[in-house]
Amino acid sequence: MRTSQDSEQIKARYSAIDHHHAEVHRFVRWYEEMGNSRFANAFAYGRAKIDRLLDGCFKELTPGARVLDVGCGTGEYVRLATELGFCASGVEPAEAMRKVAIEKNPSSTIADGVATALPFPSGAFDLVICIEVLRYLHRADNRLALREIRRVLAPGGALFLTSVNTYALDGFYLHYRLRRMFASTSAALPHCEFTTPADIDREVREAGFCSAVHHGVLFAPMRILYKLSTGIASRIAPALEPIDDAISMRRGMRALAGHLVTIAMR
């Protein structure tokens, strides 16, 4: 018998896929703009800071290491990992996103699949990237996905994961709740799962990871400024970025930053 939780899980899965299928052109544009400047838009500004941490994980890998991007979208990280000399694969359930990823990475495996049932054998990868994916899934699916990711990681492998802070000072949680109340369909505003450093630490350990380190990325004022005016924000962000970074990296600010980055070891 299907429970209300089962129904919510399924609804979240399909709304996330539908959302990303419809948004492919926006993501392509954002990445193109990011290629010109990491200050070009709010997406580029926040993603560049995530990428800086991801680069640290790449540097820990040996040449030819196996990398999987779960929810690879348009395949940017598969392309990057391949250019760095790794054997990179991706999994993406949104057809339009997957098509772009395949075109961008013709020599890589880009599979149709979801985070909760990865179509790869156990122990197949040395690093799994999961950026802005679990935020779209129900908490119960997040737990399933974390166990699946651990399954496909080789012993000593690493997970690079991003989450959305419940108490981020940009007020996104409250903004989301208000929009959710008035959204006409789930596709118009897909599910967003919020968490805290303590919650995600507990969940990755319950999934079987032996250690986890958490980082706060993107302090509130910059994201708000980008939302108010991308043009103004892109011009003044270079001057304000050092302050933003200094605040975000303070341990006590992790739970208040716009992005929560977790690096967990199998």
Secondary structure, DSSP 4 states (H G I P E B T S, - for coil): ---HHHHHHHHHHHHHHHHHHHTHHHHHHHHHHHHH-TTSSHHHHHHHHHHHHHHHHHHTSPTT-EEEEET-TTSHHHHHHHHTT-EEEEE---HHHHHHHHHH-TTSEEE--BTTB-SS-TT-EEEEEE-S-GGGS-HHHHHHHHHHHHHHEEEEEEEEEEEEETT-TT-HHHHHHHHHHH-SSTTTS----EE-HHHHHHHHHHTT-SEEEEEEES-HHHHHHHHH-HHHHHHHHHHHHHHHHHHHTSGGGGGGSSEEEEEEE-
